[in-house]
């Protein structure tokens, strides 16, 4: 009977394969160097925009409100979403560094999927904040106390963690004895699972149903909240009050549309769009992880007066020094 340590070594050697090869964007290999330039520029905008947003929310006392706390959490999650994939993608495009270790691949995949599910949960929490602010303005500070906000943040972070962690274990149980070439710029669950020489039906079932059902439930709750918000807005007596109430929701609605529209398009194309070329799908998946994180701080900066004023003040004081 083999010892337990020998069994562990055997399991690690058979279930922890050698490095995977990330191809990049299949069919556009000769343009990788050029494609990397706009990707890098958008990524820099995303990092700078979200860092400025986090800095302003941290140092400005007037921005220490529930809405801006959730916004700072969204900025941090967006940084994780883009940073999990973009640096590695650029190293493939510019340096030809296509290898990624199996643990590295699992780590990248975990943070990519985790930040996606967490982004969705944060947008739902922000909708709840807007719902309370517009439908129960007098009770806003008693409902959204610091204690309640901490509970919401811990709850949505833990929920996202519990949804994505099983995906890692579903991949580690698979044997990889065939090709280790991934036709993508980063590791994602089903893309890696398809390389296994074993039955992956549980991976497909879990990978499609659980995160998607979670995101769909978030979308339903957001839709219900906004229908209640609109009812409350149209009951307001003056046109001025209606415009002000809708104005506070404008930036949030833009961010919701930027997040969910391409996400559902990508998911549907991935599972049902057999006529959609792989090149288009990979290109779209790459744009998705840089464009919303780059646009979110810009949308909030333009549409939220408090942030707009603070940004103008920040840069005007720096230029006068």
ZIFENGI-V543837 format. One record per pair of residues at least 6 apart in sequence whose C-alpha atoms are under 6 Angstrom apart, sorted by the first residue. I is the first residue (numbers start at 0). GAP is how many residues later the second one is. D is the distance in whole Angstrom. If there is no record, write none. Layout:
i:I gap:GAP d:D
i:I gap:GAP d:D
//
This chain:
i:14 gap:160 d:5
i:18 gap:80 d:6
i:18 gap:81 d:5
i:18 gap:82 d:4
i:18 gap:83 d:6
i:19 gap:79 d:6
i:19 gap:80 d:5
i:19 gap:160 d:5
i:19 gap:161 d:6
i:20 gap:77 d:5
i:20 gap:78 d:5
i:20 gap:160 d:5
i:20 gap:161 d:6
i:21 gap:76 d:5
i:21 gap:160 d:5
i:21 gap:162 d:6
i:21 gap:163 d:6
i:22 gap:160 d:5
i:22 gap:161 d:6
i:23 gap:160 d:5
i:23 gap:161 d:4
i:24 gap:159 d:6
i:25 gap:253 d:6
i:31 gap:61 d:5
i:32 gap:60 d:5
i:32 gap:61 d:5
i:35 gap:54 d:6
i:35 gap:57 d:6
i:42 gap:247 d:6
i:44 gap:249 d:6
i:45 gap:247 d:5
i:45 gap:248 d:4
i:48 gap:248 d:6
i:49 gap:25 d:5
i:49 gap:247 d:6
i:53 gap:18 d:6
i:56 gap:6 d:5
i:76 gap:38 d:6
i:77 gap:215 d:5
i:80 gap:31 d:5
i:80 gap:34 d:5
i:81 gap:207 d:5
i:81 gap:208 d:6
i:83 gap:24 d:6
i:83 gap:28 d:6
i:84 gap:101 d:6
i:88 gap:96 d:5
i:90 gap:6 d:6
i:91 gap:6 d:5
i:104 gap:82 d:6
i:108 gap:78 d:5
i:108 gap:79 d:5
i:113 gap:46 d:6
i:113 gap:50 d:6
i:116 gap:43 d:6
i:117 gap:42 d:6
i:120 gap:35 d:6
i:123 gap:94 d:6
i:123 gap:98 d:6
i:130 gap:98 d:6
i:131 gap:8 d:6
i:132 gap:7 d:6
i:134 gap:97 d:6
i:174 gap:21 d:6
i:175 gap:20 d:5
i:175 gap:21 d:6
i:232 gap:9 d:6
i:250 gap:48 d:6
i:250 gap:49 d:6
i:250 gap:52 d:6
i:300 gap:6 d:5
i:300 gap:7 d:5
i:301 gap:6 d:6
//
